Amino acid sequence: QVQLVESGGGLVQAGGSLRLSCAASGRAYGTYGMGWFRQAHGKEREFVAAISASGRNTVHADSMKGRFTISTENAKNTVYLQMNSLKPEDTAVYYCAAKITVSAQALFSTAAQYDYWGQGTQVTVSS
């Protein structure tokens, strides 16, 4: 079992920045890949970024490259999503997810691949 708790969401003006955190517990960190997804009201859940269990590999959705960055701090069992140059269309509930894996370098970019999910944190970007 993996428990995930997101934090860091809130209200920000367009052009601003936020850093989301996802604290993981319950299983040895480094044995699961992590991802961020988001879901806007009335829309499907959308991939944002993923990081491998080793923390060495990352991938970001094309529409967020250059603005969003996923990272991890193993000592704190935490994965982050740094979001810069935020736009109103970034408004959504952001979820972190964990995928149990034996591959330390693998990346997972679809929601169906993930085993555990956090409760989500709301990000609202005003124009």
N, C-alpha and C positions, 0 to 999 in steps of 0.2 A: 504494500500500500504506500502511496505517496500522497501527502497532503500539500496543497499549494494555496498560498495566501497572497493575493495581489494587493498592492497599495500604490499611492502616488497619483491617482487620477484627480480630476478637478476641472474647474472652469478656467480657461485661458483665452486671451485675445489672439486673433489671427496674427501669425508671425512669431508667436511666443514659443516657449519650450516647456516640456514636462519630462520627468523621468519616472517611469513605472518600475516597480520592484515586484519580484515574485519570490517569496521565501518558500523553500521546499523542505519537507521533513518526512520521516518515516521509512526511508530506504537510503542506503549508502549513496551519497551524491557522487555523480560521475558514472552511474550505471544507467542513466536514462538521458535521452536527448530532450531538449526543451524547445518550446515554440510559443510565439505570440500570435493570437488571432484577434479579430475584432468583428463586431456585429452591430451595424447601424439599425435603427428602428425600421422594421419592415423589410430588411434585406437579409441575405444569407450570410453565414459566418465566412469571413475572408482571412486568408493567410496574410500575415504581416512579416514574420521573420522566424528563423530557427537557428539553433546552435547545437553542435554535436555534444555527445556526452563528455568528450575530452575537452571541450571548450575551444578547440583549435579551428573548427570549421563553422562558418556562418553562411546564411543565405537570406536575402531580403526580397520581398516582393518588388517587382520592377517599378511600380508606381511610388514606392517609398524609398528607393535607393537614393542615397545622398542626403536624406532628411532623417531617417530612422536608423538607429544602430542597436543591435542586440549584443549583449556582453554578459559575462558571468564572473562571479567572485566566489571561487570554490570554498574559501575559508569561511564564507558566510552562507553557503548553500543557497545562493541567491542569483537569479538571472534578472537582468535589467533591460529596459527598452528606453533608450534616449530618443526623444522625439523633438525635432527642431523644425522651425519654419512651418508651424502648424497651420492648417487650413480648416475652414468650417466643415469641409467634407471629411475631415478626420474624426468628426464627432461620432462616437460609438462607445459601446461597452467593450473593453479590452480584456481578453482572457489569456492566461498562460496555461500551458499544457505540458504534460510529461509523457514520454514514450519509452517504456522499458526496452532496452536493446543490449545486445552483446557486441555491437559494432560501435566502437568509441568514436568513429569518424563519420558515421552516417548522419544524414540530415533528413528531416521529415517535414513535408510542406502541405499535407492534406489533413484535415481535421479527423477523418476516419482512422488515421494511423495512430492517433494518440490514445493513451490508456487512462489518463487522469487529467482533470480540469480544475482550475480554481473557480471562485465564485464570480469573478469579473470585477472590474473597476471602471467607473464611468469617466469618460473624457468628453468634455464639451468645449468646442472652440467657437467663440463668438466673432462675428464679422465686424 
